[in-house]
Amino acid sequence: MTDIFADGTGSVVVSNGVVRIELVQLRRKDDKAELESQTTGSLLMPVASLKHLTLQLAKALEQIQARAAEKDRLEGSAKGDDLDEALSNL
């Protein structure tokens, strides 16, 4: 099995029942700050599998958002505790 790191996707083409998703990486252009995208590979899968992949990605995104919201909530309550403590010391 080969792992490919991708910063994003390029073109998505459906042909003959197969979805072809181009995977891209961002690279520095001529050792400058400017970035360009370069194709690193393609993900090919049957159209019938695309719905399952989409649902899995949506579920992963929901989990990431829930973790971020929980982190924000915890950081917010910690800041609130600090404020309460500071006010009680006045």
N, CA, C and O atoms as CSV, one atom per row, in Angstrom:
chain,resi,resn,atom,element,x,y,z
A,1,MET,N,N,0.845,-1.168,0.000
A,1,MET,CA,C,0.000,0.000,0.000
A,1,MET,C,C,0.894,1.235,0.000
A,1,MET,O,O,1.910,1.281,0.695
A,2,THR,N,N,0.506,2.231,-0.784
A,2,THR,CA,C,1.257,3.473,-0.871
A,2,THR,C,C,0.432,4.613,-0.305
A,2,THR,O,O,-0.718,4.810,-0.699
A,3,ASP,N,N,1.019,5.367,0.621
A,3,ASP,CA,C,0.361,6.549,1.171
A,3,ASP,C,C,0.786,7.769,0.368
A,3,ASP,O,O,1.957,7.920,0.020
A,4,ILE,N,N,-0.172,8.629,0.081
A,4,ILE,CA,C,0.101,9.876,-0.626
A,4,ILE,C,C,-0.443,11.009,0.223
A,4,ILE,O,O,-1.627,11.022,0.559
A,5,PHE,N,N,0.420,11.971,0.576
A,5,PHE,CA,C,-0.044,13.156,1.281
A,5,PHE,C,C,-0.536,14.151,0.243
A,5,PHE,O,O,0.149,14.419,-0.744
A,6,ALA,N,N,-1.725,14.698,0.468
A,6,ALA,CA,C,-2.284,15.689,-0.452
A,6,ALA,C,C,-2.735,16.907,0.336
A,6,ALA,O,O,-3.366,16.781,1.385
A,7,ASP,N,N,-2.404,18.092,-0.178
A,7,ASP,CA,C,-2.888,19.340,0.411
A,7,ASP,C,C,-4.306,19.634,-0.041
A,7,ASP,O,O,-5.011,20.433,0.576
A,8,GLY,N,N,-4.719,18.988,-1.114
A,8,GLY,CA,C,-6.061,19.235,-1.631
A,8,GLY,C,C,-6.339,18.374,-2.847
A,8,GLY,O,O,-5.627,17.413,-3.138
A,9,THR,N,N,-7.382,18.744,-3.534
A,9,THR,CA,C,-7.777,18.018,-4.738
A,9,THR,C,C,-7.779,18.952,-5.929
A,9,THR,O,O,-7.965,20.162,-5.801
A,10,GLY,N,N,-7.572,18.368,-7.069
A,10,GLY,CA,C,-7.642,19.105,-8.322
A,10,GLY,C,C,-8.945,18.761,-9.010
A,10,GLY,O,O,-10.027,18.930,-8.447
A,11,SER,N,N,-8.831,18.288,-10.208
A,11,SER,CA,C,-10.031,17.979,-10.981
A,11,SER,C,C,-10.687,16.686,-10.497
A,11,SER,O,O,-10.035,15.797,-9.949
A,12,VAL,N,N,-11.986,16.616,-10.718
A,12,VAL,CA,C,-12.761,15.407,-10.436
A,12,VAL,C,C,-13.490,15.059,-11.722
A,12,VAL,O,O,-14.270,15.860,-12.239
A,13,VAL,N,N,-13.237,13.869,-12.235
A,13,VAL,CA,C,-13.812,13.451,-13.509
A,13,VAL,C,C,-14.525,12.118,-13.319
A,13,VAL,O,O,-13.999,11.206,-12.680
A,14,VAL,N,N,-15.723,12.014,-13.880
A,14,VAL,CA,C,-16.468,10.755,-13.865
A,14,VAL,C,C,-16.546,10.258,-15.298
A,14,VAL,O,O,-17.004,10.971,-16.191
A,15,SER,N,N,-16.097,9.032,-15.508
A,15,SER,CA,C,-16.114,8.453,-16.847
A,15,SER,C,C,-16.242,6.941,-16.737
A,15,SER,O,O,-15.519,6.302,-15.972
A,16,ASN,N,N,-17.155,6.380,-17.496
A,16,ASN,CA,C,-17.350,4.925,-17.544
A,16,ASN,C,C,-17.541,4.307,-16.160
A,16,ASN,O,O,-17.031,3.221,-15.884
A,17,GLY,N,N,-18.277,5.003,-15.292
A,17,GLY,CA,C,-18.575,4.463,-13.973
A,17,GLY,C,C,-17.447,4.566,-12.967
A,17,GLY,O,O,-17.525,3.980,-11.887
A,18,VAL,N,N,-16.390,5.308,-13.308
A,18,VAL,CA,C,-15.247,5.471,-12.411
A,18,VAL,C,C,-15.052,6.954,-12.111
A,18,VAL,O,O,-15.081,7.792,-13.013
A,19,VAL,N,N,-14.854,7.264,-10.831
A,19,VAL,CA,C,-14.555,8.634,-10.409
A,19,VAL,C,C,-13.043,8.745,-10.278
A,19,VAL,O,O,-12.402,7.919,-9.628
A,20,ARG,N,N,-12.482,9.769,-10.900
A,20,ARG,CA,C,-11.041,10.023,-10.816
A,20,ARG,C,C,-10.858,11.367,-10.118
A,20,ARG,O,O,-11.245,12.407,-10.651
A,21,ILE,N,N,-10.263,11.345,-8.919
A,21,ILE,CA,C,-10.032,12.555,-8.132
A,21,ILE,C,C,-8.529,12.824,-8.118
A,21,ILE,O,O,-7.747,12.027,-7.599
A,22,GLU,N,N,-8.144,13.947,-8.690
A,22,GLU,CA,C,-6.737,14.330,-8.752
A,22,GLU,C,C,-6.296,14.860,-7.383
A,22,GLU,O,O,-6.967,15.714,-6.804
A,23,LEU,N,N,-5.178,14.360,-6.868
A,23,LEU,CA,C,-4.627,14.794,-5.587
A,23,LEU,C,C,-3.460,15.738,-5.848
A,23,LEU,O,O,-2.617,15.470,-6.704
A,24,VAL,N,N,-3.413,16.847,-5.104
A,24,VAL,CA,C,-2.357,17.837,-5.335
A,24,VAL,C,C,-1.633,18.181,-4.035
A,24,VAL,O,O,-2.192,18.089,-2.942
A,25,GLN,N,N,-0.387,18.576,-4.190
A,25,GLN,CA,C,0.424,19.104,-3.097
A,25,GLN,C,C,0.830,20.521,-3.457
A,25,GLN,O,O,1.002,20.852,-4.630
A,26,LEU,N,N,0.980,21.355,-2.438
A,26,LEU,CA,C,1.473,22.712,-2.647
A,26,LEU,C,C,2.986,22.700,-2.485
A,26,LEU,O,O,3.519,22.164,-1.513
A,27,ARG,N,N,3.660,23.293,-3.444
A,27,ARG,CA,C,5.126,23.347,-3.429
A,27,ARG,C,C,5.580,24.779,-3.678
A,27,ARG,O,O,4.878,25.561,-4.320
A,28,ARG,N,N,6.746,25.109,-3.169
A,28,ARG,CA,C,7.317,26.430,-3.425
A,28,ARG,C,C,7.744,26.518,-4.888
A,28,ARG,O,O,8.299,25.572,-5.448
A,29,LYS,N,N,7.478,27.650,-5.482
A,29,LYS,CA,C,7.809,27.865,-6.890
A,29,LYS,C,C,9.170,28.543,-6.973
A,29,LYS,O,O,9.323,29.683,-6.534
A,30,ASP,N,N,10.148,27.860,-7.526
A,30,ASP,CA,C,11.501,28.397,-7.708
A,30,ASP,C,C,12.088,28.941,-6.410
A,30,ASP,O,O,12.696,30.012,-6.406
A,31,ASP,N,N,11.912,28.210,-5.307
A,31,ASP,CA,C,12.437,28.598,-3.987
A,31,ASP,C,C,11.972,29.973,-3.536
A,31,ASP,O,O,12.681,30.652,-2.794
A,32,LYS,N,N,10.802,30.387,-3.970
A,32,LYS,CA,C,10.231,31.669,-3.560
A,32,LYS,C,C,9.060,31.405,-2.623
A,32,LYS,O,O,8.690,30.255,-2.384
A,33,ALA,N,N,8.482,32.479,-2.096
A,33,ALA,CA,C,7.344,32.343,-1.187
A,33,ALA,C,C,6.087,31.892,-1.921
A,33,ALA,O,O,5.169,31.346,-1.309
A,34,GLU,N,N,6.045,32.115,-3.216
A,34,GLU,CA,C,4.865,31.760,-4.013
A,34,GLU,C,C,4.718,30.241,-4.092
A,34,GLU,O,O,5.693,29.519,-4.300
A,35,LEU,N,N,3.486,29.774,-3.922
A,35,LEU,CA,C,3.212,28.336,-3.972
A,35,LEU,C,C,2.503,27.974,-5.267
A,35,LEU,O,O,1.757,28.774,-5.832
A,36,GLU,N,N,2.751,26.760,-5.723
A,36,GLU,CA,C,2.021,26.231,-6.868
A,36,GLU,C,C,1.576,24.820,-6.530
A,36,GLU,O,O,2.202,24.139,-5.718
A,37,SER,N,N,0.499,24.390,-7.153
A,37,SER,CA,C,0.020,23.034,-6.889
A,37,SER,C,C,0.570,22.083,-7.943
A,37,SER,O,O,0.639,22.406,-9.129
A,38,GLN,N,N,0.958,20.909,-7.475
A,38,GLN,CA,C,1.465,19.869,-8.359
A,38,GLN,C,C,0.689,18.589,-8.095
A,38,GLN,O,O,0.443,18.228,-6.944
A,39,THR,N,N,0.312,17.915,-9.149
A,39,THR,CA,C,-0.405,16.650,-9.022
A,39,THR,C,C,0.530,15.599,-8.424
A,39,THR,O,O,1.661,15.431,-8.879
A,40,THR,N,N,0.043,14.893,-7.398
A,40,THR,CA,C,0.851,13.849,-6.758
A,40,THR,C,C,0.296,12.456,-7.007
A,40,THR,O,O,0.962,11.459,-6.728
A,41,GLY,N,N,-0.902,12.385,-7.523
A,41,GLY,CA,C,-1.520,11.097,-7.794
A,41,GLY,C,C,-3.007,11.272,-8.008
A,41,GLY,O,O,-3.518,12.392,-8.026
A,42,SER,N,N,-3.688,10.170,-8.169
A,42,SER,CA,C,-5.136,10.195,-8.370
A,42,SER,C,C,-5.780,9.093,-7.550
A,42,SER,O,O,-5.213,8.017,-7.356
A,43,LEU,N,N,-6.978,9.391,-7.078
A,43,LEU,CA,C,-7.803,8.397,-6.404
A,43,LEU,C,C,-8.856,7.960,-7.406
A,43,LEU,O,O,-9.631,8.785,-7.889
A,44,LEU,N,N,-8.893,6.680,-7.724
A,44,LEU,CA,C,-9.884,6.135,-8.643
A,44,LEU,C,C,-10.779,5.189,-7.869
A,44,LEU,O,O,-10.302,4.335,-7.122
A,45,MET,N,N,-12.090,5.349,-8.054
A,45,MET,CA,C,-13.031,4.464,-7.370
A,45,MET,C,C,-14.315,4.358,-8.174
A,45,MET,O,O,-14.632,5.252,-8.958
A,46,PRO,N,N,-15.057,3.274,-7.988
A,46,PRO,CA,C,-16.339,3.147,-8.672
A,46,PRO,C,C,-17.303,4.229,-8.195
A,46,PRO,O,O,-17.277,4.618,-7.027
A,47,VAL,N,N,-18.144,4.706,-9.087
A,47,VAL,CA,C,-19.132,5.727,-8.735
A,47,VAL,C,C,-19.976,5.256,-7.556
A,47,VAL,O,O,-20.329,6.060,-6.693
A,48,ALA,N,N,-20.301,3.981,-7.505
A,48,ALA,CA,C,-21.131,3.439,-6.426
A,48,ALA,C,C,-20.478,3.629,-5.054
A,48,ALA,O,O,-21.188,3.696,-4.051
A,49,SER,N,N,-19.166,3.715,-4.985
A,49,SER,CA,C,-18.458,3.884,-3.710
A,49,SER,C,C,-18.352,5.343,-3.286
A,49,SER,O,O,-18.005,5.629,-2.140
A,50,LEU,N,N,-18.643,6.259,-4.188
A,50,LEU,CA,C,-18.486,7.682,-3.895
A,50,LEU,C,C,-19.409,8.145,-2.772
A,50,LEU,O,O,-19.002,8.951,-1.935
A,51,LYS,N,N,-20.643,7.649,-2.740
A,51,LYS,CA,C,-21.585,8.043,-1.689
A,51,LYS,C,C,-21.050,7.637,-0.321
A,51,LYS,O,O,-21.104,8.427,0.622
A,52,HIS,N,N,-20.534,6.418,-0.202
A,52,HIS,CA,C,-19.990,5.935,1.067
A,52,HIS,C,C,-18.795,6.788,1.497
A,52,HIS,O,O,-18.679,7.146,2.669
A,53,LEU,N,N,-17.911,7.113,0.560
A,53,LEU,CA,C,-16.759,7.959,0.868
A,53,LEU,C,C,-17.217,9.329,1.357
A,53,LEU,O,O,-16.682,9.856,2.333
A,54,THR,N,N,-18.202,9.902,0.680
A,54,THR,CA,C,-18.720,11.217,1.056
A,54,THR,C,C,-19.300,11.193,2.468
A,54,THR,O,O,-19.067,12.117,3.247
A,55,LEU,N,N,-20.048,10.152,2.803
A,55,LEU,CA,C,-20.617,10.027,4.149
A,55,LEU,C,C,-19.525,9.873,5.210
A,55,LEU,O,O,-19.627,10.443,6.297
A,56,GLN,N,N,-18.485,9.107,4.895
A,56,GLN,CA,C,-17.377,8.937,5.838
A,56,GLN,C,C,-16.644,10.258,6.063
A,56,GLN,O,O,-16.281,10.581,7.194
A,57,LEU,N,N,-16.426,11.015,4.999
A,57,LEU,CA,C,-15.752,12.307,5.122
A,57,LEU,C,C,-16.601,13.295,5.917
A,57,LEU,O,O,-16.075,14.056,6.728
A,58,ALA,N,N,-17.910,13.284,5.686
A,58,ALA,CA,C,-18.812,14.170,6.427
A,58,ALA,C,C,-18.790,13.826,7.917
A,58,ALA,O,O,-18.797,14.721,8.763
A,59,LYS,N,N,-18.764,12.537,8.236
A,59,LYS,CA,C,-18.710,12.105,9.637
A,59,LYS,C,C,-17.396,12.548,10.285
A,59,LYS,O,O,-17.389,13.011,11.426
A,60,ALA,N,N,-16.293,12.405,9.563
A,60,ALA,CA,C,-14.995,12.840,10.087
A,60,ALA,C,C,-14.991,14.344,10.338
A,60,ALA,O,O,-14.462,14.803,11.350
A,61,LEU,N,N,-15.576,15.109,9.427
A,61,LEU,CA,C,-15.651,16.560,9.586
A,61,LEU,C,C,-16.488,16.936,10.805
A,61,LEU,O,O,-16.127,17.848,11.549
A,62,GLU,N,N,-17.597,16.243,11.013
A,62,GLU,CA,C,-18.434,16.492,12.196
A,62,GLU,C,C,-17.652,16.236,13.485
A,62,GLU,O,O,-17.772,16.995,14.446
A,63,GLN,N,N,-16.856,15.174,13.507
A,63,GLN,CA,C,-16.057,14.860,14.692
A,63,GLN,C,C,-15.011,15.941,14.949
A,63,GLN,O,O,-14.784,16.331,16.095
A,64,ILE,N,N,-14.379,16.421,13.890
A,64,ILE,CA,C,-13.380,17.486,14.024
A,64,ILE,C,C,-14.033,18.755,14.560
A,64,ILE,O,O,-13.486,19.414,15.444
A,65,GLN,N,N,-15.201,19.096,14.025
A,65,GLN,CA,C,-15.909,20.294,14.474
A,65,GLN,C,C,-16.357,20.162,15.929
A,65,GLN,O,O,-16.297,21.133,16.685
A,66,ALA,N,N,-16.801,18.978,16.324
A,66,ALA,CA,C,-17.231,18.758,17.709
A,66,ALA,C,C,-16.051,18.898,18.665
A,66,ALA,O,O,-16.184,19.491,19.736
A,67,ARG,N,N,-14.903,18.357,18.283
A,67,ARG,CA,C,-13.708,18.482,19.127
A,67,ARG,C,C,-13.273,19.940,19.245
A,67,ARG,O,O,-12.895,20.391,20.326
A,68,ALA,N,N,-13.326,20.671,18.142
A,68,ALA,CA,C,-12.946,22.090,18.168
A,68,ALA,C,C,-13.904,22.884,19.048
A,68,ALA,O,O,-13.476,23.756,19.804
A,69,ALA,N,N,-15.193,22.587,18.953
A,69,ALA,CA,C,-16.184,23.286,19.772
A,69,ALA,C,C,-15.970,22.976,21.251
A,69,ALA,O,O,-16.074,23.870,22.091
A,70,GLU,N,N,-15.673,21.726,21.575
A,70,GLU,CA,C,-15.416,21.336,22.963
A,70,GLU,C,C,-14.159,22.030,23.486
A,70,GLU,O,O,-14.133,22.502,24.623
A,71,LYS,N,N,-13.128,22.090,22.661
A,71,LYS,CA,C,-11.892,22.774,23.055
A,71,LYS,C,C,-12.168,24.251,23.318
A,71,LYS,O,O,-11.707,24.800,24.319
A,72,ASP,N,N,-12.916,24.896,22.424
A,72,ASP,CA,C,-13.272,26.307,22.607
A,72,ASP,C,C,-14.084,26.503,23.884
A,72,ASP,O,O,-13.874,27.467,24.620
A,73,ARG,N,N,-15.013,25.579,24.141
A,73,ARG,CA,C,-15.846,25.674,25.339
A,73,ARG,C,C,-14.991,25.563,26.597
A,73,ARG,O,O,-15.161,26.332,27.542
A,74,LEU,N,N,-14.070,24.599,26.602
A,74,LEU,CA,C,-13.204,24.410,27.770
A,74,LEU,C,C,-12.280,25.604,27.978
A,74,LEU,O,O,-12.072,26.042,29.110
A,75,GLU,N,N,-11.731,26.126,26.895
A,75,GLU,CA,C,-10.858,27.293,27.007
A,75,GLU,C,C,-11.651,28.507,27.465
A,75,GLU,O,O,-11.148,29.323,28.238
A,76,GLY,N,N,-12.881,28.631,26.996
A,76,GLY,CA,C,-13.739,29.747,27.394
A,76,GLY,C,C,-14.106,29.681,28.863
A,76,GLY,O,O,-14.120,30.703,29.549
A,77,SER,N,N,-14.406,28.471,29.357
A,77,SER,CA,C,-14.766,28.335,30.773
A,77,SER,C,C,-13.548,28.566,31.655
A,77,SER,O,O,-13.675,29.104,32.754
A,78,ALA,N,N,-12.369,28.166,31.187
A,78,ALA,CA,C,-11.148,28.405,31.961
A,78,ALA,C,C,-10.885,29.900,32.059
A,78,ALA,O,O,-10.487,30.393,33.115
A,79,LYS,N,N,-11.104,30.624,30.968
A,79,LYS,CA,C,-10.922,32.074,30.986
A,79,LYS,C,C,-11.947,32.712,31.913
A,79,LYS,O,O,-11.639,33.669,32.623
A,80,GLY,N,N,-13.157,32.184,31.904
A,80,GLY,CA,C,-14.199,32.692,32.793
A,80,GLY,C,C,-13.836,32.462,34.248
A,80,GLY,O,O,-14.082,33.324,35.091
A,81,ASP,N,N,-13.248,31.300,34.555
A,81,ASP,CA,C,-12.814,31.004,35.920
A,81,ASP,C,C,-11.729,31.982,36.354
A,81,ASP,O,O,-11.737,32.455,37.491
A,82,ASP,N,N,-10.803,32.283,35.463
A,82,ASP,CA,C,-9.746,33.244,35.770
A,82,ASP,C,C,-10.340,34.613,36.067
A,82,ASP,O,O,-9.894,35.303,36.984
A,83,LEU,N,N,-11.339,35.004,35.296
A,83,LEU,CA,C,-11.986,36.298,35.495
A,83,LEU,C,C,-12.708,36.325,36.837
A,83,LEU,O,O,-12.611,37.304,37.577
A,84,ASP,N,N,-13.432,35.254,37.152
A,84,ASP,CA,C,-14.132,35.177,38.444
A,84,ASP,C,C,-13.143,35.283,39.601
A,84,ASP,O,O,-13.396,35.978,40.585
A,85,GLU,N,N,-12.019,34.590,39.473
A,85,GLU,CA,C,-11.002,34.624,40.529
A,85,GLU,C,C,-10.410,36.025,40.664
A,85,GLU,O,O,-10.213,36.513,41.777
A,86,ALA,N,N,-10.132,36.661,39.549
A,86,ALA,CA,C,-9.571,38.017,39.584
A,86,ALA,C,C,-10.552,38.988,40.227
A,86,ALA,O,O,-10.150,39.846,41.014
A,87,LEU,N,N,-11.832,38.860,39.899
A,87,LEU,CA,C,-12.840,39.757,40.473
A,87,LEU,C,C,-13.007,39.514,41.970
A,87,LEU,O,O,-13.231,40.456,42.730
A,88,SER,N,N,-12.900,38.261,42.397
A,88,SER,CA,C,-13.066,37.959,43.822
A,88,SER,C,C,-11.881,38.463,44.638
A,88,SER,O,O,-12.004,38.663,45.846
A,89,ASN,N,N,-10.736,38.670,43.992
A,89,ASN,CA,C,-9.554,39.168,44.691
A,89,ASN,C,C,-9.558,40.681,44.840
A,89,ASN,O,O,-8.670,41.232,45.492
A,90,LEU,N,N,-10.528,41.364,44.256
A,90,LEU,CA,C,-10.585,42.831,44.354
A,90,LEU,C,C,-11.032,43.287,45.707
A,90,LEU,O,O,-11.132,44.489,45.952
